[in-house]
Amino acid sequence: MTMYFSTSEKAILGFTALYTAAFAVFFIRHFNIEFIAYAGVIIFIFTLLYTTLDKTKIPASLLAAISLWGLLHMMGGSIQTADGVLYAWKIYPFFDGGGELYILKFDQAVHGYLYAVVALLFLHLLRNYFGNTHSQILVGFIAVMASLGVSAINEILEFVAVLTVPDNGVGGYFNTALDIVFNFAGALIAVLGFYLFHKR
């Protein structure tokens, strides 16, 4: 079946394909196996999103938000800062417990942003499926929990990277724990914000 995309959907897809290809070349040249794999993940995600758009009706704003995450992710593993790669950039010392126990870093901000978007994606799918026939508190709760489920898969993939990729930039226990905290905070704030500000 032929798929027809709107102008905005085509623009988002083209932009995503462009930066993914550019960063893939960069990571291949630097033999960064971890981020070569992440480029593959982005390709998989957008293939899945675009081949199911006729059923999911995901709005262009969410597609753009997911594309922006992909760009931030690619930048995070490649751009150098005084703290190392961009992911290690210490944005502001809200809390400094030494070592990895530091808030706020670029990595944490991206985690919060991503799982806010993922929660809104699940919220969109659930609201389309259930409509107004079920408790919106329950629907919102499921969206947050589903987002955390995706974040758990991400942490598993990072654990695999730790086991298989030398000199990976994943980090240790505090890094993983802070990732989960920011994943949850992002998802919760996004869902609460949707219900507080969305005009029914």
C-alpha positions in Angstrom: 0.0 0.0 0.0 1.3 3.5 -1.0 1.9 5.8 2.0 1.1 9.5 1.6 2.8 11.9 3.9 2.0 15.6 4.6 4.5 18.3 3.8 5.5 18.6 7.4 5.9 14.9 7.8 8.1 14.8 4.8 10.2 17.7 6.1 10.7 16.0 9.5 11.6 12.7 7.9 14.0 14.4 5.5 15.7 16.4 8.3 16.0 13.3 10.4 17.5 11.2 7.5 20.0 14.0 6.8 21.4 14.4 10.3 21.4 10.6 10.9 23.4 10.0 7.8 25.8 12.8 8.6 26.4 11.6 12.2 26.6 8.0 11.0 29.5 8.9 8.7 31.2 10.8 11.6 30.8 7.8 14.0 32.0 5.3 11.4 35.1 7.4 10.7 35.8 7.5 14.5 34.9 3.9 14.9 32.4 4.7 17.6 30.5 1.4 17.7 28.1 2.6 20.5 26.7 5.5 18.5 26.8 3.7 15.2 24.3 1.3 16.9 22.3 4.3 18.1 22.1 5.7 14.5 20.6 2.3 13.6 18.1 2.7 16.5 17.0 6.1 15.1 16.5 4.6 11.7 14.4 1.7 13.2 12.3 4.1 15.3 11.4 6.4 12.3 10.8 3.4 10.0 8.3 2.1 12.6 6.7 5.5 13.1 6.2 6.3 9.5 5.0 2.9 8.3 2.2 3.0 10.9 1.2 6.7 10.6 -2.0 5.8 8.8 -3.1 3.9 11.9 -1.5 5.9 14.8 -2.2 9.4 13.4 0.8 10.7 15.4 0.8 14.5 15.1 3.7 16.2 13.3 4.5 18.1 16.5 5.3 14.7 18.2 7.3 13.5 15.2 9.3 16.7 15.3 9.9 16.3 19.0 11.2 12.8 18.5 13.4 14.0 15.7 14.8 16.7 17.9 15.7 14.0 20.5 17.6 12.1 17.8 19.6 15.2 16.9 20.4 15.9 20.6 21.4 12.3 21.1 23.8 12.4 18.1 25.2 15.7 19.2 25.6 14.4 22.8 28.0 11.7 21.7 30.1 13.7 19.3 30.4 17.4 20.2 33.3 18.1 22.6 33.1 20.4 25.6 35.3 21.2 28.5 33.7 18.3 30.4 34.2 15.8 27.6 31.5 15.0 25.0 28.4 17.1 25.2 26.6 14.4 27.2 29.0 15.0 30.1 28.5 18.8 30.0 27.7 20.1 33.5 25.0 22.7 32.8 24.5 24.0 36.3 25.5 22.8 39.8 22.1 22.4 41.4 23.6 19.6 43.4 27.2 18.3 43.4 27.8 15.1 45.4 31.1 14.4 43.7 31.8 12.2 40.7 28.7 11.1 38.8 26.4 12.4 41.5 25.9 15.8 39.9 22.8 17.7 38.8 22.3 19.2 36.2 24.1 17.6 33.2 23.2 17.7 29.5 22.6 13.9 29.6 20.0 14.3 32.4 18.2 17.1 30.5 18.0 15.0 27.4 16.7 12.0 29.4 14.0 14.1 30.9 13.0 15.6 27.5 13.0 12.2 25.7 10.7 10.4 28.2 8.4 13.4 28.3 8.0 13.0 24.6 7.6 9.2 24.9 4.9 9.6 27.6 3.1 12.1 25.3 3.3 9.6 22.5 1.8 6.8 24.6 -0.8 9.3 25.8 -1.8 10.1 22.3 -2.1 6.4 21.4 -4.0 5.5 24.5 -6.5 8.4 24.1 -7.1 7.5 20.5 -7.8 3.9 21.5 -9.8 4.4 24.7 -11.3 7.8 23.9 -13.2 9.2 26.9 -14.6 5.9 28.0 -12.0 5.3 30.6 -10.6 7.2 33.5 -8.1 9.8 32.3 -6.2 9.4 35.5 -5.7 5.7 34.6 -4.8 6.6 31.0 -2.2 9.1 32.2 -0.8 6.6 34.7 -0.5 4.0 32.0 1.3 6.5 29.7 3.8 7.3 32.4 4.4 3.6 33.2 4.8 2.8 29.5 7.3 5.5 29.1 9.3 4.1 32.1 9.1 0.6 30.4 10.8 2.1 27.3 13.4 3.8 29.5 14.1 0.4 31.1 14.9 -1.1 27.6 17.2 1.9 27.1 19.1 1.2 30.3 19.4 -2.5 29.3 20.9 -1.4 26.0 23.3 0.8 27.8 24.3 -2.2 30.1 24.9 -4.2 26.9 27.2 -1.4 25.7 29.1 -1.5 29.0 29.6 -5.2 28.6 30.6 -5.2 24.9 32.0 -1.7 24.0 35.4 -0.7 25.4 35.7 2.9 26.6 32.0 3.5 26.4 30.6 6.6 27.9 27.6 5.1 29.7 28.8 5.7 33.3 28.2 3.8 36.6 25.4 3.2 39.1 24.7 6.9 40.0 24.5 7.7 36.3 22.0 5.0 35.8 19.9 5.9 38.9 19.9 9.6 37.9 18.8 8.6 34.3 15.8 6.7 35.8 14.9 9.7 38.0 15.0 12.1 35.1 13.1 9.7 32.9 10.3 9.5 35.4 10.3 13.2 36.1 10.1 14.0 32.4 7.2 11.6 31.8 5.3 12.7 34.9 5.6 16.4 34.1 4.6 15.9 30.5 1.4 14.0 31.3 0.4 16.3 34.2 1.2 19.3 31.9 -1.0 17.8 29.2 -4.0 17.5 31.4 -3.5 20.8 33.0 -3.2 22.8 29.8 -4.9 20.8 27.1 -8.2 22.2 26.0 -10.7 19.4 25.8 
